[in-house]
Amino acid sequence: MIAVHDLTVRYPGQACHALSNMALEAQPGERVLLAGATGCGKSTLGLALCGAIPEIVPARRTGAIRICNRSIDGRPVRDMARDVGFLMQNVANQIFSDRVDEEVAFGLENFGTPAQAMEDRIQQALELVDGCHLRGRLIDTLSAGERQRVALAALLAVDPQVLVLDEPLAFLDSNAAGRLLWTLERLSRSQKTVLVFEHRRDMLRPAVDREVSMAAGYAIQAPPPALVFSPIVRGTSGDPALVFDSVDFAWPGRAQNLLRGISFAVRRGESVVLLGDNGSGKTTILALAMGLLRPKNGRIQNCGLAARKNPPGRLAEKAALLFQNPDHQLHLPRVGDEVRLASAKPEPARQALSSMGLADLADRHPRSLSMGQKRRLTLAAALCRQPELMLLDEPSVGQDDRSLASILEQLGNYIQAGGALLTATHDRRVADALSHRCLVIKHGQLHEAGKPHCSLE
Amino acid sequence: MFLTRVEAAKTPVHRLHPFVKMGVGFGFTAYALVMIDPRSLALLLSFFLLTLIVARISWSIKQWASAIVFLGVLTGLNFWASSDPSHAAAYSLRLAVFITGIPVLAATTAPQEMSRALSRLPLPPGLVVAVVLVWRFFPMMAAEVREMRQAALLRGRQGRSRQNAFFRGFVVPMAFCMVEYSDRVALTLELRGFSPRAARSCYNPPTIGLNDGLYIGLAAITAAMAALLQWGAGP
């Protein structure tokens, strides 16, 4: 179904090849997991497989790619889209419609599917991703994980023979992730070939037939063993750095509260993990803590300051929030400047970059980094400021094992130094490593799960 | 957001054919240009306001107050210039008709609905999708600006001038966003199987129904009453 031989890709102006003599084969019905360090060329391979390189993305490609026993040379990308469905890392990039049904129908419309056949195919595709309850919803109101499900359903509706999924688990909660693994199995039974690029190998391993590891543009057949992340050690427990007291929150114009009676505290020297399904309100809690949103009722105390009475900039002098999407938190022309601005002295800035594996990229523009690198850069800059409290939203997205280990090590040091940490995540590895305590949001209410239940969410 | 969007069950106004809303909107706006009687203009304005109420599109008290103050000041200035209260009121009411007419179509019609309506016309598919992309661009940019603003709020001034902070925190990311948007749209449209040359089918195409007939009828009655108020029963 997929046959790649001697594939070499080089982007204009780059000294190194993005892919070099890459070889890969996958049979009908086979599910292949491709893992590898950030920047090893996984997304480039995805773009090459669907014909976007060099047709749309300028790059020099040599070697042969055959999909469904046909060479992709000379085939327009639009034609390739019938055979290859590519789910991108950032699904917001491939959404065109306002509502869920319309988004799933968009691909069908492009291929001229008769209107009467669309309804069934939309329903089936949404069932496959456990997204029937999302029908009719506005895309803007969906959480990141829900959007990912809709984007996948939109690909499945077109019924391509090959699916290439770039980090599909990144924003999915445990239920949706479980559903995705089940979907992969169903697709395999219907003789679809699925190629998954994913860092969370532990989750996907039971659902794939084969695992291939990539390193610097090559496919290496024997994957290295997955790293085991040791739990971080609790620091000396101190005063509460963050206090939520009976907080209610509702979005403007909505009668129903998203959050009801939320009460918890995060102490200095303590790391708390926030779990919950997609759209349950984890990101909202972090925004409330920084005063970016106003609660309907209740009291929020951030590092001794009332969140309601102080502007976010004042709270940010003591606490740091790292967004799910790091793009807008990076605003300087060079990577090095981002950490230098945050640090009082140059040496800690250099160390912070080095510890996050970004030392060689100090002169690059932050926008040219991969999503995982950008996330590590925002973390390095935040750590340089030595905040009393850190709020992290999905810190593991886009991180390979080694990068994640660096992040966890730095966060461990931060906790040891008396910092307080609240992390919203779906990633079980992060939850297990970072949690001194777990909080689970369910139906707008917060439940204390305790450490042993973290993995069960 | 300027107006509250209704997400739950669509109202009868949302279900109207886009061309009917567009026709009535443009028609009334053009009609308002020839009207000089404040009562006629008030009638047209009432029709639009009623449509917005049925569409459950609401303004906050602050927005209402701002609009009333703005129109009040405009009327006052007009009266000062012309010393004719009827003339001053007509100008302000005409402007109010223009302003309230815009959301009747824009806030109750999804881009996809508009593109579906357009796809029934003999237009190139590229043009139809271009309408969707342009329509989608603004809410997408609004979401980006919201995130930029939040990031800027968390950054504070950090010792830089306001201009520098604005340039680095808003102008540069905005420029990146726009360039990235055009790049990724070009890529993802093709990845989703779109071609400007290929024929497309249409999911759930809008059709003219009883609702539309009723709306056109009500608009016609309103227009006739406005004409009656303006020009009287006969010459």
Interface residues (C-beta under 8 A of the other chain):
Chain A: C50 A52 E55 I56 V57 P76 V77 R78 A81 R82 F86 M88 N93 Q94 F96 S97 D98 R99 D101 E102 A105 F106 G107 L108 E109 N110 F111 G112 T113 P114 A115 M118 I122 R137 L138 D140 T141 A154 V158 P252 G253 A287 M290 L292 P311 P312 G313 R314 A316 E317 A320 L321 F323 N325 D327 H328 Q329 H331 L332 L341 R367
Chain B: T4 R5 E7 A110 P111 Q112 V132 L133 R136 P139 A143 E144 E147 M148 Q150 A151 L153 L154 R155 G156 R157 Q158 R168 G169 V172 P173 F176 R184 A186 L187 T188 L189 E190 L191 R192 G193 F194 S195 A198 A199 R200 S201 C202 Y203 N204 P205
